[in-house]
Amino acid sequence: MSKSVISTDKAPAAIGTYSQAIKAGNTVYLSGQIPLDPATMQLVEGFEAQAVQVFENLKAVCEAAGGSLADIAKLNIFLTDLANFATVNEVMGRYFQQPYPARAAIGVASLPRGAQVEMDGILVLA
């Protein structure tokens, strides 16, 4: 099976040895997105704004792959403070409709660049 790199300037450029996403067959593996503004590569301020920016970044990569957030089958959410769980659920509700993707929400000690939230996922294209 061939693999192809998915890349867009509408999401933050990779800041390490990874691609924004890799497509293998009809499956797209989305790298973790933190709340960097793709235009400035600076972290946005405030948890809700960070959650929105992460979803916007994921949306841009999904669209570059020929899909949308609705095509995400599995979403992983990493939070530095699980007290923000209700807020991330509320923000997620703005971007997804039922049936919702399978999901994990994981508390972590820290994230790159001091981000409060990071998300990655698996997209399945029709």
C-alpha positions in Angstrom: 0.0 0.0 0.0 1.3 3.4 -0.9 1.5 6.3 1.5 1.2 10.0 0.8 2.0 13.0 2.8 -0.9 15.5 3.5 0.2 19.1 4.1 -1.5 22.4 4.2 -0.5 26.0 5.1 -3.9 26.4 6.8 -2.6 24.4 9.8 0.6 24.9 11.7 3.7 23.6 9.9 5.3 20.6 11.5 7.7 21.6 14.3 9.6 18.3 14.3 10.3 15.2 12.4 6.7 14.4 11.4 4.1 15.2 8.8 0.8 16.9 9.4 -0.9 13.7 8.2 -0.2 10.5 6.3 -2.7 8.9 4.0 -2.5 5.1 3.6 -5.3 3.7 1.4 -8.5 5.4 2.5 -7.2 6.0 6.0 -5.6 9.3 7.1 -3.5 9.4 10.3 -3.6 12.9 11.7 -0.6 14.1 13.7 -1.2 15.8 17.0 -2.3 19.4 16.7 -1.7 22.0 19.4 -3.3 25.4 19.5 -0.8 27.2 17.2 -2.1 29.9 15.0 -0.9 28.8 11.5 -0.2 32.4 10.4 2.0 33.3 13.4 3.0 29.9 14.8 2.2 31.4 18.2 0.0 29.7 20.9 -3.4 31.2 21.3 -4.4 32.3 24.8 -7.1 30.8 27.1 -8.3 27.2 27.2 -11.5 27.6 25.1 -9.6 29.5 22.4 -7.0 26.8 22.4 -9.6 24.1 22.0 -11.2 26.0 19.1 -7.8 26.5 17.4 -7.0 22.8 17.7 -10.3 21.9 16.0 -9.6 24.5 13.3 -6.2 23.0 12.7 -7.5 19.5 12.5 -10.3 20.7 10.2 -7.7 22.2 7.8 -5.7 19.0 7.7 -8.8 16.9 7.1 -9.8 19.2 4.3 -6.3 19.0 2.7 -6.8 15.2 2.8 -10.0 15.4 0.9 -12.3 14.9 3.9 -13.8 16.7 6.9 -14.0 16.5 10.6 -17.1 14.3 10.1 -14.8 11.6 8.6 -12.8 11.2 11.8 -13.4 7.7 13.2 -11.1 8.1 16.2 -10.1 11.2 18.1 -7.6 11.4 20.9 -7.7 14.5 23.2 -4.7 15.2 25.6 -5.4 17.7 28.4 -3.0 19.1 30.9 -5.9 19.7 33.3 -8.9 17.4 33.3 -11.0 20.2 34.8 -11.2 21.5 31.2 -13.0 18.3 30.1 -16.5 19.9 30.1 -15.2 22.9 28.1 -13.6 20.6 25.5 -16.9 18.7 25.2 -18.8 21.9 24.6 -16.4 23.1 22.0 -16.4 19.7 20.3 -20.2 19.9 20.1 -19.7 22.9 17.8 -17.7 20.9 15.3 -19.3 17.4 15.4 -22.7 15.9 15.0 -23.9 12.4 15.8 -22.6 9.8 15.2 -19.6 11.1 17.1 -16.2 9.6 16.6 -14.7 7.1 19.0 -12.7 9.1 21.5 -10.2 9.1 24.3 -9.5 12.0 26.7 -6.2 11.6 28.5 -4.7 13.8 31.2 -1.0 14.5 30.7 1.6 16.3 32.6 2.7 18.7 29.8 2.4 19.3 26.1 4.7 21.0 23.5 5.1 24.8 23.8 3.0 24.9 27.0 -0.2 24.1 25.2 -3.2 23.0 27.4 -4.7 20.7 24.8 -3.5 18.6 21.9 -5.5 16.3 19.6 -4.8 13.7 17.0 -7.0 11.3 15.1 -7.7 8.8 12.4 -9.8 9.9 9.4 -11.5 7.4 7.1 -12.4 8.6 3.6 -15.2 7.1 1.6 
